[in-house]
Amino acid sequence: MRWLIVDDTAVYRKILQNVLSSFPEITDIQTAPNGALALKKAKANPPDVVTLDFEMPDMNGLEVMDKMQSLGLHSEYVMISAHTPEGAQIAIQAMEQGAIDAIAKPDGYNIEQNVESLKTQLVPILDALRTRLKAGGAVKTNEISEAKQKTNFKRIHSAAASGQKPKIVAIGASTGGPKALTTLLTNLPQNIGVPVLITIHMPAAFTGQLAESLNKKCALKVVEAQDGMPLHAGTVYIAKGGMHMRVAPGQIAGTHRIELTNDDPEHNCRPSVDYLFRSVAKEFGASAVGVILTGMGYDGAAGMKSMKLRGAVTVAQNKETCVVFGMPAKAIEEGVVDYVMPIDTLHAAILKAMK
């Protein structure tokens, strides 16, 4: 795996280079102190992965990524964000535009702790990159033929015919999730008539900015969930990073609210998609739609099975439009998915269930 580190701080370039060198599959590491040199090196020796600092003097990380993409370089991008709202905002924007993930730049004074923090954040990203690079990368949505989209619409079996109109939509995502959510949510109308709950594997520093970014793009209202929030139709609630989210009965009969907890991680994740899906299955039964999007690992499959056993309609993103197909693939293998769809038409299955 060939890697290019782009950062204007020499000390940080060296620290990240040492961290990456500890992973045996990374065999070639280049560094660049600015965007111009990064572009020159990338054209001469195209990297598999580019790590970009969010703030640099000539071009910021997002601008470098844009220029590399315009040159047709088929690299994967990881944004390095500062622990600031501006840093998180740029990281979210990068992921919405195709970066595979983002990590927070350690800001402590202890070098050993900073190195350990970087390793911890990079391990799941490297797992996703191994899978993605082995598969040769995912096909872009606009490369999928109309005929193939139609054949994917009912790939597993027909939807549950419970006769109950859904009262909630629950969505799970991980690697590649911000871009997938942007596509999906911007296709949903303001009058969808139900609340939408989302669990995505992201640090606490990013989920608030993700909600803010999506809220500007979508007809639906998008917020970062807070403990005790009542559920309202037409509002999207994104689980706060570092905390599980579930639905619970409200104080008034027939109403529901959000609960955030510090329960143990599941699949090494908090928030966990399974955690959300189980609560939706318990509280809403057949009156729910479950959606599982791109992501590494198996989180969400067991929860989707709980939803399916109670009659919910279930939907998964197809392989061709996933950054990493792990989470949807596991749910499909379990036989608990009604619809398998490209991300740009996946909203059709949700809206069909609403009817």
Beta strands, then each sheet from edge to edge (+ up, - down):
strand 1: 2-6
strand 2: 28-32
strand 3: 49-53
strand 4: 76-81
strand 5: 101-104
strand 6: 169-173
strand 7: 196-200
strand 8: 221-224
strand 9: 235-238
strand 10: 244-249
strand 11: 256-261
strand 12: 289-292
strand 13: 313-317
strand 14: 339-341
sheet 1: 2+ 1+ 3+ 4+ 5+
sheet 2: 8+ 9+ 7+ 6+ 12+ 13+ 14+
sheet 3: 10+ 11-
end
